[in-house]
Amino acid sequence: MFLVTAMIQPQKFEEVKKALFEADIHKMTVTSVKGCGQQKGYEESFRGVASEVNLINKIRLDIAVNKEYIDPTVDAIIKGARTETIGDGKIFITELKECIRIRTGEKGHDAIG
């Protein structure tokens, strides 16, 4: 069992979601987050006052998958999110120690579905 976490540009979310659905991946948690990386931010001016914006709006996707779904999940995220410019995002894959479905009490592989 693994957790695939992706940070993507907000405007690419619908394309990523469509690519995931086409790959038969329908379960995900979506969070609006702010962060910075290589993109580093930008400067903007409001009423003559310049300010640096270094935390960029991003969408965080968390998708718990069994081993056989890691590659299709990663491929779908890349397919939907890639613009080939700085700020496309990152994908992290972490191993899950346990997963328990609250409704049924199922554990492990069966709980992820």
N, C-alpha and C positions, 0 to 999 in steps of 0.2 A: 504494500500500500504506500502511496506517495501523495504528496501535496504539491501541485504545480501552482506557483504564485507568479503572476505576471503584472508588470507595471506598464501601462500603455497610454497613448495619447487619448484624451476623451473623445475627440472627433473620429477615432478609429474603432470605437467600441461596437457600433452596429455591424461593421464589417467583420470584426473578430467574432462576435456572437453568431453571425450568419455562417462563418467558416466552421465554428465549433458545432453548430446544429447539423451542418452538412456532413461532419465527421461522426455524427451520432453521439455527440457529447452535449447533454442537456442540463447537467447539474453544476451549478457554480454559485459562488458568493461574489457580489460586486460591491465595491466600496469606493467612494470618492476620496482621494487623498491628495496631499501636496508633498513635493519633494524636489530635490535637485541632484544633478549628476554632472555629466560632462557638458550638458547644455548650459549650466551655470546661471541662467536667468537673463534678464534684460532690464533696460532702464525705461522709465516712462515719466511723463511730465503732466502734472495736473495743476492748472492755474499758475503756471510758471515755477512750480516747485518740482524739481527732479527727485525721483526716488528709484532705488534699485529693487527690483522684484527678483528674488533668487529662489523662491519656492514656487514651482510650476504645478498647475493642476494636472493630476493624473488619475487614471482609473486603475484600481487594484482588483485583479481576478484571483480568486482562490478556488481551485478545482481539485477535489480528492479523487484519485483514480487508482485502479489496480494496475499492475505492472504492464499489462498488454496495451493499456491506453495512454501510456506516457508519450510515445512518439506521435500518435495521431493528434493528441492534445497540443503538444508543442508545435507541430507542423501547422495546425489550424490557426494558432495564435500568430505565428510568424506570417502566414498567408494573409491574414486580415490586418495586421498591425504594421507591416513593413512599408516604409516610405523611402528607405535608404538615405535618411538624413539623421543628424544628431537629434536625439530625443525620442526615437522610436520606442525605447523602453528596455526592459530586462525580463528574463524568465528565470525563476529559481525553482529547483526541484529538491524537496526534502523528503526523507523517509518518515512515514508515520508509524509510531509504535503501536497504536491501537485506534480502532474506530468502533463506535457503538451506536446503533440506531436506537434512539430513545423509544419510539413507538413500539417496536417489536422485541427489543433487547438483543437483536442480532449483533454479532461481533465480527471484526476482521473483514475479509474479502466480501462476504455476503452483505455486510452493512453498507459498504460503499455502493454496491450495485452495478 
